[in-house]
Amino acid sequence: MEPINIDEISEDFQIDFHRDLIDFAKEHDIKLPKLTSGNGMALSVMSHNPNKYWTRSDTDKFVEKYQQDTKDSIQLFNKHEQRGLKSSSERGKNYLVFPYELSKKHLMRKDFKYDGTEEQKFEEINKLKSTIQHDYIDVPNENWELGHKNPDTTDNSSNNLVLQPPIQGKYRDNYIFLDPLTKIPTPKKCISDVKSGNSPYTTEQLIELRDGLISLGL
């Protein structure tokens, strides 16, 4: 794997994706972005330069040279895993695995079906809708409560307060609320879940989290 050299890039990437990528995408039913978009141009230039990695400095230069409108150039190069293409797991180095491989995202979506009949699926959906309606929608305004977004701080300012229906009260000691509905576990809760075997994270994700915190000097 070698670093990309922006000055040596062939202009072919502006014409179309590399034939290898087109064939792989067609074989595995992967939808490629429009070539005129920032994501499309980034994916195309990566396909024409296999076994080359991109740093943030490279992506900034690319965006400037080809006048792509984006607030964060690296986002154009590191999101192709979600599209179905296996990509770099090396910190600071962005590239597509070549020869091409399917990402976990694609393998998870492939042939995904609800384990039951269509009637059972709709019945389950209606149950979920009913629960949401009862616990969130139909709760009178006067019954909503004011709680802390982050229970581990002493901040009582409005920045750390959130309005919620009572059902959310049972989560307040162990979760940080990003908004009235979206929550993430506090560090203590996260560690407790890992120890008890109830963590939603895979081992790989926990290692990624650990290494990311270490790289920040924490």
VEXDREN-2710 file (C-alpha; in Angstrom, 1 decimal):
% VEXDREN-2710
k/r/px/py/pz
1/MET/0.0/0.0/0.0
2/GLU/1.5/3.3/-1.1
3/PRO/0.5/7.0/-0.5
4/ILE/-1.4/8.7/-3.3
5/ASN/0.3/11.4/-5.3
6/ILE/-2.3/14.0/-6.3
7/ASP/0.0/15.3/-9.1
8/GLU/0.1/11.8/-10.8
9/ILE/-3.6/11.2/-10.9
10/SER/-4.9/10.2/-14.3
11/GLU/-7.9/12.2/-15.4
12/ASP/-9.7/9.0/-16.5
13/PHE/-11.6/8.9/-13.1
14/GLN/-13.7/11.9/-14.3
15/ILE/-15.0/9.8/-17.3
16/ASP/-16.2/6.8/-15.4
17/PHE/-15.5/4.4/-12.5
18/HIS/-12.9/1.8/-13.2
19/ARG/-14.2/-1.3/-15.1
20/ASP/-13.2/-3.6/-12.2
21/LEU/-15.4/-1.6/-9.8
22/ILE/-18.3/-1.4/-12.3
23/ASP/-18.2/-5.2/-12.7
24/PHE/-18.0/-5.8/-9.0
25/ALA/-20.9/-3.5/-8.2
26/LYS/-23.0/-5.1/-10.9
27/GLU/-22.3/-8.6/-9.6
28/HIS/-23.2/-7.7/-6.0
29/ASP/-26.0/-5.2/-6.7
30/ILE/-24.1/-2.3/-5.2
31/LYS/-25.5/1.1/-6.2
32/LEU/-22.7/3.5/-7.3
33/PRO/-23.1/7.2/-6.6
34/LYS/-23.4/9.7/-9.5
35/LEU/-20.0/10.5/-10.9
36/THR/-20.8/14.2/-10.8
37/SER/-21.2/14.1/-7.0
38/GLY/-18.3/14.5/-4.5
39/ASN/-18.8/10.9/-3.3
40/GLY/-18.8/9.7/-6.9
41/MET/-15.6/11.5/-7.8
42/ALA/-13.9/10.3/-4.7
43/LEU/-15.0/6.7/-5.3
44/SER/-14.0/6.9/-9.0
45/VAL/-10.5/8.2/-8.3
46/MET/-10.0/5.5/-5.6
47/SER/-11.1/2.9/-8.1
48/HIS/-8.5/4.1/-10.7
49/ASN/-5.8/4.1/-8.1
50/PRO/-6.0/0.7/-6.3
51/ASN/-3.5/0.0/-3.5
52/LYS/-3.0/3.7/-2.8
53/TYR/-4.1/5.3/0.5
54/TRP/-5.4/8.8/1.1
55/THR/-4.7/11.0/4.2
56/ARG/-6.7/14.0/5.1
57/SER/-4.0/16.2/3.5
58/ASP/-4.5/14.3/0.2
59/THR/-8.3/14.6/0.3
60/ASP/-8.1/18.3/1.0
61/LYS/-5.8/18.8/-2.0
62/PHE/-8.1/16.7/-4.1
63/VAL/-11.2/18.7/-3.2
64/GLU/-9.4/22.0/-3.8
65/LYS/-8.0/20.9/-7.1
66/TYR/-11.3/19.6/-8.5
67/GLN/-13.4/22.2/-6.8
68/GLN/-15.7/20.0/-4.8
69/ASP/-18.0/21.7/-2.4
70/THR/-17.7/20.0/1.0
71/LYS/-17.0/21.0/4.6
72/ASP/-15.0/17.9/5.3
73/SER/-13.1/16.3/2.5
74/ILE/-12.3/13.1/4.3
75/GLN/-16.1/12.3/4.4
76/LEU/-16.0/11.7/0.6
77/PHE/-13.3/9.0/1.0
78/ASN/-14.2/7.1/4.1
79/LYS/-17.9/6.3/3.8
80/HIS/-17.8/3.6/1.1
81/GLU/-18.0/0.8/3.7
82/GLN/-21.7/1.8/4.1
83/ARG/-22.1/1.5/0.3
84/GLY/-21.0/-2.2/0.5
85/LEU/-17.3/-1.9/-0.4
86/LYS/-14.8/-3.1/2.2
87/SER/-12.5/-0.3/3.1
88/SER/-9.5/0.5/5.2
89/SER/-9.5/-0.1/9.0
90/GLU/-6.2/1.7/9.4
91/ARG/-6.4/5.0/11.3
92/GLY/-5.5/7.9/9.0
93/LYS/-5.3/5.8/5.9
94/ASN/-8.3/5.7/3.6
95/TYR/-8.5/3.1/0.8
96/LEU/-10.7/0.4/-0.8
97/VAL/-9.6/-3.1/-0.2
98/PHE/-8.4/-4.5/-3.5
99/PRO/-9.3/-6.9/-5.0
100/TYR/-12.7/-5.7/-4.0
101/GLU/-14.5/-7.3/-1.1
102/LEU/-18.0/-6.9/0.3
103/SER/-18.2/-4.9/3.6
104/LYS/-20.0/-6.2/6.7
105/LYS/-22.8/-3.6/6.0
106/HIS/-23.5/-5.2/2.7
107/LEU/-23.4/-8.8/4.0
108/MET/-25.8/-7.8/6.8
109/ARG/-28.3/-6.3/4.3
110/LYS/-28.0/-9.1/1.8
111/ASP/-31.1/-11.3/1.6
112/PHE/-32.3/-9.8/4.9
113/LYS/-35.9/-10.9/5.6
114/TYR/-38.2/-10.7/8.6
115/ASP/-38.4/-14.1/10.3
116/GLY/-42.1/-14.6/9.9
117/THR/-44.9/-14.0/7.5
118/GLU/-45.9/-10.6/6.1
119/GLU/-48.9/-10.6/8.3
120/GLN/-46.8/-11.3/11.4
121/LYS/-44.4/-8.5/10.4
122/PHE/-47.3/-6.0/10.2
123/GLU/-48.7/-7.2/13.5
124/GLU/-45.3/-6.6/15.1
125/ILE/-45.1/-3.1/13.5
126/ASN/-48.6/-2.2/14.8
127/LYS/-47.6/-3.3/18.3
128/LEU/-44.5/-1.0/18.2
129/LYS/-46.6/1.8/16.9
130/SER/-49.1/1.3/19.6
131/THR/-46.4/1.4/22.3
132/ILE/-44.9/4.6/20.8
133/GLN/-48.3/6.2/20.7
134/HIS/-49.1/5.3/24.3
135/ASP/-45.7/6.1/25.9
136/TYR/-44.8/9.2/23.9
137/ILE/-47.5/10.7/21.7
138/ASP/-50.5/10.5/24.0
139/VAL/-48.8/11.6/27.2
140/PRO/-50.3/14.9/28.2
141/ASN/-48.0/17.9/28.1
142/GLU/-48.3/18.5/31.8
143/ASN/-47.0/15.0/32.5
144/TRP/-43.7/15.5/30.7
145/GLU/-40.7/15.8/33.0
146/LEU/-37.5/17.9/33.0
147/GLY/-34.3/15.8/33.4
148/HIS/-30.6/16.1/32.9
149/LYS/-29.1/15.3/29.5
150/ASN/-25.9/14.1/31.3
151/PRO/-26.5/12.6/34.8
152/ASP/-22.8/12.6/35.6
153/THR/-22.4/16.4/35.6
154/THR/-23.4/19.1/38.1
155/ASP/-24.5/21.4/35.2
156/ASN/-28.0/22.7/36.0
157/SER/-28.1/25.1/33.1
158/SER/-30.6/24.8/30.3
159/ASN/-27.8/23.3/28.1
160/ASN/-28.0/20.2/30.2
161/LEU/-31.8/19.9/30.5
162/VAL/-34.2/17.9/28.4
163/LEU/-37.9/17.5/28.3
164/GLN/-39.1/13.9/28.2
165/PRO/-42.2/11.8/28.8
166/PRO/-42.1/9.8/32.1
167/ILE/-41.1/6.5/30.3
168/GLN/-37.6/7.9/29.8
169/GLY/-37.1/8.5/33.5
170/LYS/-35.9/4.9/34.1
171/TYR/-32.9/5.5/31.8
172/ARG/-31.7/8.9/33.3
173/ASP/-29.1/7.6/35.7
174/ASN/-27.4/5.4/33.2
175/TYR/-27.7/7.2/29.9
176/ILE/-26.7/10.5/28.3
177/PHE/-29.5/12.0/26.3
178/LEU/-28.5/13.7/23.0
179/ASP/-32.1/14.8/22.5
180/PRO/-35.5/13.8/24.1
181/LEU/-35.4/10.4/22.5
182/THR/-31.8/9.5/21.5
183/LYS/-29.5/8.2/24.3
184/ILE/-26.1/6.6/24.7
185/PRO/-24.8/4.8/27.8
186/THR/-22.7/6.6/30.3
187/PRO/-19.1/5.3/30.7
188/LYS/-20.1/3.5/33.9
189/LYS/-23.0/1.8/32.2
190/CYS/-20.9/0.9/29.2
191/ILE/-18.2/-0.7/31.4
192/SER/-20.9/-2.5/33.4
193/ASP/-22.5/-3.9/30.3
194/VAL/-19.2/-5.2/29.0
195/LYS/-18.5/-6.9/32.3
196/SER/-21.9/-8.5/32.4
197/GLY/-21.8/-9.6/28.7
198/ASN/-24.7/-7.3/27.8
199/SER/-22.7/-4.8/25.7
200/PRO/-24.2/-3.8/22.4
201/TYR/-20.6/-3.3/21.0
202/THR/-18.6/-6.0/19.3
203/THR/-15.1/-6.8/20.4
204/GLU/-13.8/-5.0/17.4
205/GLN/-15.8/-1.9/18.2
206/LEU/-14.5/-1.9/21.8
207/ILE/-11.0/-2.1/20.6
208/GLU/-11.6/0.8/18.1
209/LEU/-13.1/2.8/21.0
210/ARG/-10.1/2.1/23.2
211/ASP/-7.6/2.9/20.5
212/GLY/-9.4/6.1/19.6
213/LEU/-9.4/7.4/23.2
214/ILE/-5.7/6.6/23.5
215/SER/-4.9/8.4/20.3
216/LEU/-6.6/11.5/21.7
217/GLY/-4.3/11.3/24.7
218/LEU/-7.1/10.3/27.1
END
